[in-house]
């Protein structure tokens, strides 16, 4: 179940889409398979590009805030909140979160299979 507002549920799609598109172009156009290659830089750079695209798209979508009015004892208070969130975290922050998760899983995999 996704808890999202606006286009927040597309955060994962904007992280993975550059990887799929550019990896397909490299594979079918140049014969470079980024998953089977011995070098680490194509896969890591594509994931980094996905994180940058998620941040840029999220920043663009959240450039204007939603204004809510909350009525408290002192009177009405205007609260600004972002339009596009996933699990109550802003869309643009998911780029960094996905990148940290990717490198953490990759470091665990490297540690586990290095023995």
QUISULGI-V575320 format. One record per residue. SS is DSSP state (H for helix, E for strand, - for the rest). PSI is psi in whole degrees, 0 to 359 (999 if undefined). NEAR is the number of other ideal C-beta (glycine too) atoms within 8 Angstrom. Layout:
BEGIN
ss=SS psi=PSI near=NEAR
ss=SS psi=PSI near=NEAR
END
This chain:
BEGIN
ss=- psi=132 near=2
ss=- psi=132 near=7
ss=- psi=101 near=6
ss=E psi=158 near=11
ss=E psi=146 near=7
ss=- psi=229 near=9
ss=- psi=26 near=8
ss=H psi=330 near=12
ss=H psi=350 near=8
ss=H psi=9 near=7
ss=H psi=316 near=14
ss=H psi=323 near=9
ss=H psi=318 near=7
ss=H psi=342 near=14
ss=H psi=320 near=15
ss=H psi=331 near=9
ss=H psi=314 near=10
ss=H psi=324 near=12
ss=H psi=313 near=12
ss=H psi=314 near=8
ss=H psi=310 near=8
ss=H psi=324 near=10
ss=H psi=322 near=11
ss=H psi=319 near=8
ss=H psi=316 near=9
ss=H psi=323 near=12
ss=H psi=309 near=11
ss=H psi=332 near=5
ss=H psi=321 near=6
ss=H psi=355 near=6
ss=- psi=22 near=5
ss=- psi=114 near=8
ss=- psi=111 near=8
ss=- psi=341 near=11
ss=- psi=334 near=6
ss=- psi=355 near=4
ss=- psi=149 near=9
ss=- psi=337 near=2
ss=- psi=146 near=5
ss=- psi=339 near=5
ss=H psi=327 near=6
ss=H psi=315 near=11
ss=H psi=315 near=10
ss=H psi=321 near=9
ss=H psi=326 near=8
ss=H psi=323 near=13
ss=H psi=322 near=11
ss=H psi=320 near=9
ss=H psi=322 near=11
ss=H psi=321 near=17
ss=H psi=319 near=13
ss=H psi=317 near=9
ss=H psi=322 near=13
ss=H psi=318 near=16
ss=H psi=314 near=12
ss=H psi=315 near=9
ss=H psi=319 near=11
ss=H psi=320 near=17
ss=H psi=320 near=9
ss=H psi=317 near=7
ss=H psi=327 near=11
ss=- psi=22 near=13
ss=- psi=337 near=5
ss=- psi=144 near=4
ss=- psi=159 near=8
ss=E psi=134 near=7
ss=E psi=116 near=7
ss=E psi=148 near=8
ss=E psi=122 near=8
ss=E psi=130 near=8
ss=E psi=115 near=6
ss=E psi=182 near=7
ss=- psi=324 near=3
ss=- psi=351 near=4
ss=E psi=186 near=6
ss=E psi=137 near=7
ss=E psi=131 near=9
ss=E psi=128 near=8
ss=E psi=130 near=8
ss=E psi=133 near=7
ss=E psi=155 near=7
ss=- psi=152 near=10
ss=- psi=323 near=11
ss=- psi=109 near=14
ss=E psi=158 near=13
ss=E psi=121 near=13
ss=- psi=43 near=7
ss=- psi=19 near=5
ss=E psi=135 near=8
ss=E psi=148 near=10
ss=- psi=316 near=17
ss=- psi=335 near=12
ss=H psi=340 near=10
ss=H psi=335 near=15
ss=H psi=313 near=17
ss=H psi=321 near=9
ss=H psi=314 near=9
ss=H psi=322 near=14
ss=H psi=318 near=12
ss=H psi=318 near=8
ss=H psi=319 near=8
ss=H psi=311 near=9
ss=H psi=329 near=8
ss=H psi=315 near=8
ss=H psi=323 near=8
ss=H psi=319 near=9
ss=H psi=320 near=8
ss=H psi=318 near=8
ss=H psi=317 near=8
ss=H psi=320 near=8
ss=H psi=318 near=7
ss=H psi=319 near=7
ss=H psi=3 near=6
ss=- psi=346 near=5
ss=- psi=999 near=3
END
